[in-house]
């Protein structure tokens, strides 16, 4: 019974969250539909445009992204990780949220 419920939940979740897909080359991107100011748009977030800076690519100029990099559907519904930033100016909006006073 538990296995059946887990399987049912997984299938339902997959069907509910499967967004629009686009195909280019061998790659498939899965995005999501949103509404902004009454307009329906499709967005694809966090899609890499160059090889990650690992191994040979470290400290090299960006290399063109090879579309065969993905072996399956790339889930592009979340923003990619942001690069860490050094904050030189204090007092910006949200600063107190990041460093609450004790």
N, C-alpha and C positions, 0 to 999 in steps of 0.2 A: 504494500500500500504506500509506504513512504517513497519507494523508488518511483512509483507511478506519479505521485504528487510532484516530486522533483522534476521528472521528465516533463510533465504537463506545464509546470512553471517555466522551465527553460524554453520550451517551444513557444509559449505565450509571450515571454519576454523578447525572444528573438523576432517574432512576427510584429510585435508592437514597436520595437525600436529600430527595425530595419528601415533606413532612410533611402533617399535616392542614390543610385550608384551611377558612376560614369566610368567608362573604360577608355584607356589610351595605351596603345602598345599592349604589353602583357599585364599592365597594372589596372587594378580596379579600386576606385576610391568610393567610400561610403560617407555621405554627408548627412545633413539634417535640414529640414524645412523649418523656417521660423517666420514670424510676422513682425514687420517693423513699420510703424505708422500706417497700418492697414494694408500694406503690401506684403504679399507672400514671396519670400526669397529662399534660395537654397544656398547653404554655406558649407564650405569644406575648410576645416581648421587644422592647423598644425602640419600642413603638407610640406615635407622637406623639398628644397630646391637644389640642394647639392649634397654630395657625400658627407657623412658625419666626419668630423676631424679626428679620426682614429688611425693608429698605425702609420701607414705611408702618408696619409693626408694631413697629419699633424703639422702645423706651421707652414702649410702650403696654401697657395691661392685656392679658392673654391673650384672644385672639379664638377663638371656637368653631371647631373644626376642621371643614372642609368635606370630606365624604366623597368628593367628586369630585376631590380633590387627586391621588390616585393614578390613573395611566392603565393600570397593569398590576398584577400581584400584588405585594404588599408583603412582603418577606422579613423576618419577625419572629422570627428564630432567634438573634439576637445582641443583647446589651445595647446601648443607645444610648450615645453619648459622654457622659461625666460632666463636669459643670462644674468648672473648676479651683477648688481650695480653698486658702486661706491657712492654713498650719500654724503655730500659735502655741505649741503644746506639743511639746517634743522628747521623745524616748525612747519613743514609742509603738511597738507591735509592728510590725515591718517597716521601721522608720526606717533601721536599719543596712543593709538590703538596698537601699534607695533611694539612700543616700549611703555607699558603702563607704569604709573608711579605707585610705589608700594607705601 
